[in-house]
Amino acid sequence: MGSKKILLTLASIPAALGGLYLAAVMPRVIKKPSKKPFVGKLYAHRGLHDNNSNAPENSMAAFKKAVEAGYGIECDVQLTRDGIPVIFHDFTLARVARYDKGFESHYPVHNIDGSLGVRGKVGDYSYEELQHFHLLDSDEKIPRFEDFLKMVDGKVPLIIELKIEAFDTGVCPVADGLLRSYKGDYCIESFNPLGLIWYRKHHPEVMRGQLAEEFLKDEKDEFHSKIWKVPSNLLLNFITRPDFVAYNYKHERNMSRRIVHKLYHNTAAAWTIKDQDALDNARDKFEIFIFDSFIPDMKEKAENMKEKADQFIEEGTREYTQL
């Protein structure tokens, strides 16, 4: 009897671990906000931009072009030193920001492409000081989030990425203060689980998404620690309870992503799709599509995408890629 009990105990360990894993990756499954305004749509990543034009990434010109073309918009929000929410992707300024004439620094950042970038982070400057810089080779300035919302004015759906460095969630209540009075459709997302936890506690009615990828495959050394397997495999979903998972489409075979999508019927967003072939291949694996670097050709496929999106909304399920 003793040996039988030991065998039964050993046999139960994999089942217990499997149950814990499924509990860990479980997204929000009850009292979910409507996903109808967001699924089956294309979102211009940082606006309909071209960094070699007068409409670079996260500029008002790029956002206006996206609105005029009827695309949804994905953009990035973070705080200035004086607490103003602005739209800018990187925490550091050098890659995209350039000094205006008369405000040059003796200590610029020398970028790989030979350009002279602005030194420091967005949070090192006040909003007024940031207006002394322009975006790449354009005349565009770093826009205020408030001005962006006024311009879009509900014309297209928005995916707002909250840029949260380490443990500072200060951007969440400030951005939320503006979004609560916004009349259009929007959802939020973040790589940092603390952003989702903040929204889960303070504004659960808002659709929230977890950004992720297989970080160990990233070229940046900072992501090569094995601790990044936790967010890569969505093991904090039991705390954040995301309504959608926005995953690097190149890593769509990630097991946790597929389980969350299939087992829990969680909405799947793909980022960042950069050509038509990739978009066509992603249509059967995702419901939300974030793109840049090309103009999607969806004339023949729009009806099919809408039909699949409607099925996903109404039935809460669809045909999935086999695990």
N, C-alpha and C positions, 0 to 999 in steps of 0.2 A: 504493500500500500504506500509505503514511504516513497519508493521510486516512482510510482504512478503520480503521486501528488507533485513530485519534483518536475516530472515531464509535463504535467498539465500547467504548472506554474510557468515553465519555460515557454510552452506553446502560447500562453496567454500574453507574453511580453510583446511580441510583434503587433498583436491586435490592439493592445493598450497604447503602444507608441503610435500606431496608425490613427487611433481615435484622437489622441492628443494633437497630432499633426493636422487632422481635418478640423479640429476645433480652433487651432491657431490660425489657419488661413481663412476661416469663415468671415465673409464680409457682412454688411448689413443685409438682412433677409426679411425684416418686417418694418412696417412704418417707413417705407422708402419714398422719397420724393419722386415725382414723375420724370422719367427719362425721355419722354416723347419729344420735348423741344430740342434734344441734342443728338439723338441717334440717327444714323443714315446720312449724316451731313459731313461736309468738308470744311476744315478749319485752317485758315492761313496762319502758319507758324510765324509769330512776331510780325503779323501783317503780311500783305502781299508785297514782299520786299525784294529788292535787288541791291546788294551792298555796293555795287558799282554804279548806282544811279542816284537820283535825287530823292529816292524813297527807300532808304536803308532800313534795316531791321528795327522794330519797335519805335518807328517814327510815326508822327501823325499823318504824313503823306502815305506811308505804307498801309496804315489803318483805313484811310479814306479810300484807297484803291480796293481794299478787300470789301468794304461796304458797298462800293459801286458795283463790284463784280458779284455780289450776293453771297460771298463766303463768310462763314463764321470766323471768329478771330481767337487765337490763342496768344496770350501775352503774359509778361512777367512783372510783378509788382514788388517793390521794396521801398524802404524808408530812407530819406535824406537825414543828415545830422539833426535838422530841426523838425523832424517828424512828419515831413510831407511825403505822401506816397507818390512815387514816380514809376515810370515803366522803363525798365532796363534789365537785361538778362544777367550779365556777369556781375559778381560782387565787385570785381575790380573794373576800372574804367578803361584801361589801356587799349584793349583790342578794338573798341568801337569809338571812343571819345577822343576828340582832337581839340587842341587849344585854339581859341579865337585869336585873331590878330590883335596884338596889344596885351594879351594875357598869357603869353608864352612863359614856360618855366625853364629855369636853368637846369632842371633835373627831370626831363621827360623820360618816359619809358621807351627804349629803343626796341620796337617790334621786329619780328623776324622778317617781315616784308619791307623793312626799311622806314616805315612810318614812325612818327613820334607820337606816342600815346600819352594820355593824361595819367599822371601818377596817383595812386591811392584808390580807395573804394568809394562807392556811391555814398555810403554812410559817413565818410570823412568830410563831406561838403554840405553846406546849406543849399536849399533849392535855388536861391539867388546866385550863389557861387557856381552852381552847375550850368547856369545860363551863359557862362563865359566859355563854354565848350560847345562844339558842334559834333554831329554824328558822321564819322568817316569823311568823305569828300563832299558832303551835302551841306546845305544851310540849315538842316533840321536840328532841333534841340531835343534834349531829353524831356519827354512830355509828362505833365502831371496826370495822375490817374483820373482825377476829377474831370479834367478837360477831355480826356479820352472818352469817358462815360457820356459826357454831354454831346460829343460829336456822334458817337454810335447811336445813342438815343433809342435803343431797342430794335434797331433795324435788322440786326443779325445776332445769333446767339454767341455768347462769350465763354471761353475757358480761361479762368484767371489762375495763373500759377503764382503761389505765394513763395517768395524767396526768403527762406529762413536759415540763417547761419547759426549753427550750433544750437543753443537753447533759447535764443531770443525770438519770441513769438510776437514782438511788438507790432509787426505789420498786420497781424490778424485783426485786432479790434479797430485799427485805423481804417483799413480797407473795408471791413465789414460795415463801419459807420457810413461810408459812402454807398456801398452796395445795397443797404437796407432801403434806401430811398430811390434806388434805380428801378425803372419800370420794365426793363427788358429781361430776357432769359439769360441766366448766367449760372455757372457752376465753378467750384474751386478745385485746385489740385496742388500737390506739393510733393517733393521728394522727401521732405522732412516729416516724419509721422506726427510731430508735435502740432503741425498746422491742422491736420485732420482731427487730432484729439481736441484742439481748441474749438473747432467748428462742431464737433460732436457734442461738446458740453454747452456751448453758448448759442449756436444757431443750427440745430439739427435738421431744420427744414430744408437747408441748402444741400444740393447734390454735391458730394465730395469725392475726390479721386486720389488714389495713391499712384504717384509716378514711380516707375522702377525699370530696371534692366538687369542683365547679368553683369554686375559691376566688375567682377573679376576679369571680364573680357575687355574692360575699358583700357584705353591707352594710358590713362593717367595713373601714376604710381600710387596716388593717395587712395585708390580704390582696390588695391591689390591685397589688402588684409582680408583674412578669411571671415572677419566679422561682417563683411558686406554680404555674406551669404544669407544673413537674416533678412534684410530688406529685399534682396534679389528673389528670395523664395516666399515673400509676403507673409512672413511668420509673425508680424505684428498686427495682422488684420483683426485679430480678436480684440485688440485695444482700439484701433482706429475705425474699424467697421466701414470701409469704403463702399461707396455706391458704384464706383467703376474703378478699374485698374488701367492706367495708361502705361503701356509697356513698349519698350524699343521693339519695333516690328521685326528687326533682324533676329531677335531672340524669342520669337513667338512660340518656339517649341518648349520653352521652359515649363516643366511639369506643374509647378504651383500655379502659374498663370492659366494653364489649360484646365486644371481642376477647378479653380475658382470660377472660370468662365462656364464650364460645362455642368459641374455638380450644383453650383449655387446660382447659375443663370445670371452671373454678374456681368454688367456691361463692360465691353472691352474697347479701349481706345488705342490706336496705333500712332506712335511717333518715331522719328519724323520722316515721312515718306518723301523721297526725292526724285522719283521718276514714275512714269505711267505704268511700266511693267510691275513695279513694286506695289503700286496702288491696286492694280487688277488682281494681283496675287493675295493681297491682304483682305479683299472684300468678303471672303468666306470665313475669315478668322476674327474679324473685328466689326464693331458697329459705329465707331467714331474714328475719323481719319484726319490726322494733323499732317500737313504737307508744307514743303517749301521748295524752291529752286526750279519749279516748273509750273505750267498751267495745266491742270487736269483736263483731260478729254473725257467727259462723262455723258455726252449726248445719248449714246446708244445704251449706256449702262445705268442711267439715272432711274429709269422705271424699275429695273431689277433691284437696285439698291433700296429704293423706297418700299418695294414689296417685301423684301427681307426684313427691313427695319420695322414695318408695320406688324409683321408676323412675330418678331422678337418682342415688340411692345405688348401685343394683345395676348400672346400665349405664354410669355415669360420663358420661352425656350425656342430652340431652332435646331437645325442639323449642325453638328459640331464635327470638327476634325477628330478622328479617333485618337484617344490617348496613347 
